[in-house]
Amino acid sequence: MGHSAWKTSKGVYLIGGRETTTTELLTDTGIQLQPFNLKYSHFVGCAIAFEDKVILSGGHGATSRVVVYNESGWVEDLPNLNQYRWEHACGYFINSDNKMARNKSIYNKY
């Protein structure tokens, strides 16, 4: 309950949830794996999914964290949100040049 999801070529990762810092990978064959643990708990936060990474933001417990994970686990912490968020929407937009629009001053690596 309250987890985030990230679809990859390997399957769908279920990330965090109530009272857990675990992940599960659900594959097309139905196999469930626990590929990595989260550095921080993630409950009713947001996931911005990319092909090779996922950015998790906010979550219950008044957190303003923004954290990057890949299929091996934690990659890095990004600058915090200005205010804590939970049950919030997040995502990105593709502009008319078919490029991802983003705040380059904060997320210039993505």
N, C-alpha and C positions, 0 to 999 in steps of 0.2 A: 504494500500500500504506500502510495506517495513516492514511488520510484520514478526515475527518468528512463528513457529508452534511446538506444543508439543502434541504427541499422548499419551493418558493414557487410563486406563480401563473405565473411565467415558466418554471419548470422546476426541475431539481435541481442544486444547486451541490455540486461535489466540492471540499472545502476542505483544502488542505495535503497532507500525506503525507510519505513518506520523502524527505529531502533536497530539499524544495521549499517555496516560499512563495507558490505560485500557487493560483488557483482555476479551475475550469471550470464552465460552465453548460451542462447537457445539456437540450435542449428537446424537445418532442414531435415536432418535425420531424427530430430527429437532429442538429441543428446544435450544434456545440461552440464555445463562446466562452470567452475568458479575460477575464472582466469586471474583476477587480481583483487586486492582489497583497496578501498579508498583511503586516502590520507586523512580526510575529514568525513564526518557523516554528511549525507545528502538526502534530505527529506522535503518533499514538495518544493524543490528548486526547479531550475530550468536547465535544459541541455540544448546546446547549439551543435548540431552534428555535422561533421565533415567526413570525407572518405577515410582519412587516416588519423583523425583525432576528434575529441569531443570537448567542448568547453562547458563546464558546469558553473552556474551562478546562483547565488542566494540560497535560500532554503529556510525552513522553520528553525526557530531558535535565534532569530534576529541576526542572521549572518549576511554579510556583504561580500563574502568570498567569491572569487572567480578563479577557477582551477582548470588546468588542461590535463587530460589523460589521453593516452593512446592504448593500443591493445596489449601493451606490456605493463601499463599502470600509470602512476603519477609522472607527469612531465615537468610542470612548473606551476607556480602561483602567479597570477596576473594581478595588476592593481585592483584594489577593492572597488566595488560599486560605491557611489556617493552616499547612498542610503541602503539599508538592508531591504531585502525583498524576499517574498515567498509566494508560492502559487501565482507567479508572474509569467507573462508571456515573453518570449525572446525569439530571436531568429536573425536573419539577414535578408538582404534584398539583392537582386541581380539588376544592374542598370542597363541602359540601352546599348552599351558596348559589350553586353553579355559578361560583365565582370561583377564580382561581389562588391557591393557598396559597404564600407565600414569606416569607423573612426581610425584613421591611420596614425594619429598621434598616440593612441593607446594600444591598438592591436596591429602594429605595423608588420608583425611577422606573419599575420594570418591573412 
